[in-house]
Amino acid sequence: MLRKLHGLPGLLATLFFLVLTTSGAVLSIVPSLERSAAIIPAAGELSVAQLAERVLTNFPTTEQITRTASGEIIVYHNGDNQPSAVLVNPIQGTYLAPYQPSTWARWVKNLHRSFLLGDSGRALAGISAVLMVLICLSGITLLVQRLGGWSALLRPIAGSGSQRVHAELARFTVVALLISALTGSYMSSVHFGILPDAANNEPSFPEQVSGGTPVPVGTLTALQNVDSLQLKELVFPYLNDVKDFYSLTTTQGAGYIDQASGELLQFTPSSGNKQLQHWITVLHTGKGLWWFGLLLGFASLGVPALCMTGIKIWWQRRSNTLKPTVSAKSEQADTIILVGSEGNSTWGFAQNLQQQLVQAGKTVHCAAMNELASDYPKATTLFILTSTYGDGGAPSNANKFLAQLDLFNPKPQLHYAVLGFGDQQFPKFCQFGLDVDQALSQKGLQRILPITRINRCSATEFRHWGEDISKHLNIALTLNHNPAPAATTTFQLIDRIDYGVAVNAPTSILRFKPVQSSKKLWHTLRLKKRQPVPSFAPGDLFGITPPQGHSPRLYSLASSSNDGVLEICVRKQPQGLCSNFLHNLHIGDQIDGFIQHNPSFRPARGTQPIILVGAGAGIGPLAGFIRQNVAHNPMYLYWGGRNPESDFLYEPELNNYLKDERLCALNTAFSRATEKAYVQDAIQADAQDLRQLIAKGAQVLVCGSRDMANGVSQVFDNIVQPLHLSVAHLKAQGRYLEDVY
């Protein structure tokens, strides 16, 4: 139930969340920009009386002085008989710039507040904020359950894939998102009158004023006693109207000031409700607390990723939900299969077991563990297939099982076997399965064999368990369920170019094509699992599993689907299982592989300059980017090798790219040449030119070893420092990308 409470609102409101959070992230920058432009006097340095006096000296027709939450001073006056608003230096009272609220920022604000739909959109935004509160609270609860308590929230999260990414993002953004959602819900409630608006509790107008001759504003005692940092608004009386008065609003409250006596009239301190409303506005907008606004904005940027991973998790669970196989009634079955599953993946294994048992002549009843009957009169075998949820807990469809065992009265002939599913990265690997196994044993049931624990839904371990069951029950079972078959195809090596043997750094450019089984074009061929070969681009990854390898190795592609080949650049590592395997291939040899997209390492679209940096085999995807640059956008390559005579990778191609202007400049550095140099040296030599390119919006892409990338990053940090930038800033802007190993 809790999972549905978390997931369903998220699915329904994903689009609204994306609009609210991305617009909120944009708006979060505004307070910091305003703060950076504001001139802030020291506390106690300037009173409101002094500020008003200096402003009047420069703007005699001033009608109102406003201090924004970010500290900017805005003066509203009649300049040349025209209403005007200007920003002023509070210390001198002098003109700084015209005050012109950004039309673009106002549009983004309206988008954030109301989806540009007026009050109906504002109501929709309020409802979305309430849903976000619900999602945050349920998400925190689910996260605590998964990690095993509040004390585990800061520990490393085990697991992999979308679920781990979703959990990691949630852990570090949920507090900020909850604050944004709660404050947004409150502000929406105030707007629609659900909660009282403290702004309506203004002081009443004074019944009497002295009516004497006005004195200079700088001599008014009430204004002399107020620090300018406390000012929110000062409204001047009408000119030549001795019965009018000053209206003063500060962080402490609001009141009026007699323009002749300087007496403070009808001052009303800010109520607790008004203070609450003020701080809620600050916490939601960041105005007056610019650094907190940036934190909220940064957290908001995690929402698109949370939405995408959440949708992927939901789809995976939906995909894993198999149509139930017809089961015999529990009272008629000789074999019972009970399933505990949180994400539905365990059901696939259970149904495969059920099908095999039926083929072996068994009468099988399959159900969720919470559907445990009080008795199975004809059953001789009970199988429990269960995952573990969180820190050793029960899945949602098995959370009543242990309690129901108290009412369970099995016949003496009933024997059982427990198969647990989990992930060895978690400290309580298959803990719920262990608990169930122990509870059944204490109930008096006899084990068919000890509990078996399967790591990460391993099809091989499941098959081996089936073989053990077959021996104990003396029946033929061939269990073959694989929830995540590898989407591989067979590729043939058609070309190779070898470099670097003379400098003891063998590096090869290898080109593969899928093995054709028909006359169809290669890109329409089917994979072993009857899936089409996906399209790919330079920078995507080619996964290859070496013989006797436990996991695939990934190599960056230097080609695209349009090239008709999969091209990789591989340096032979002394202890490299896969690199040695690839280097030993001959033309015509075949391998199995798959394509994994890598959209986070791509040149940006557009005409801005692209600076490519690599060393050794890291040149592969960079050469691919240049090959694709048929639009002749400005590209500059910096690459480091060992010796120009033996391992100048892609030298002929790069020279051709220079001639046809797909490449603007090629800068190389060789560590074993007469004049030893590294790619960092080549970059430093062109520091001034590179700084100019980055100032024009250039993007930097770095590919190669981590040590090289760290050195290059340090050089670029120094290069962009005069621009008041850093590599970290460029990375945040998507203008500095790395593919390192």
Secondary structure, 3 states (H helix, E strand, C coil): CHHHHHHHHHHHCHHHHHHHHHHHHHHCHHHHHHHHHCCCCCCCCCEHHHHHHHHHHHCCCEEEEEECCCCCEEEEEEECCEEEEEEEECCCCEEEEECCCCHHHHHHHHHHHHCCCHHHHHHHHHHHHHHHHHHHHHHHHHHHHHHCCHHHCCCCCCCCHHHHHHHHHHHHHHHHHHHHHHHHHHHHHHHCCCCCCHHHCCCCCCCCCCCCCCCCHHHCHHHHCCEHHHEEEEECCCCCCCCCEEEEEECCEEEEEECCCCCEEEEEECCHHHHHHHHHHHHHHCCCCHHHHHHHHHHHCHHHHHHHHHHHHHHHHHHHCCCCCCCCCCCCCCEEEEEECCCCHHHHHHHHHHHHHHHCCCCEEEEEHHHCCCCCCCCCEEEEEEECECCCECCHHHCCHHHHHHHCCCCCCCEEEEEEEECCCCCCCCHHHHHHHHHHHHCCCEECCCCEEEECCCHHHHHHHHHHHHHHHCCCCCCCCCCCCCCCEEEEEEEEEEECHHHCCCEEEEEEEECCCCCCCHHHCECCCCCECCCCCCCCEEEECCCCCCCCEEEEECCCHHHCCEEEEEECCCCCHHHHHHHCCCCCCEEEEEEECCCCCCCCCCCCCEEEEEEHHHHHHHHHHHHCCCCCCCEEEEEEECCCCCCCCCHHHHHHHHHCCCCCEEEEEECCCCCCCCHHHHHHHCHHHHHHHHHCCCEEEEEECHHHHHHHHHHHHHHHHHHCCCHHHHHHCCCEEEEEC
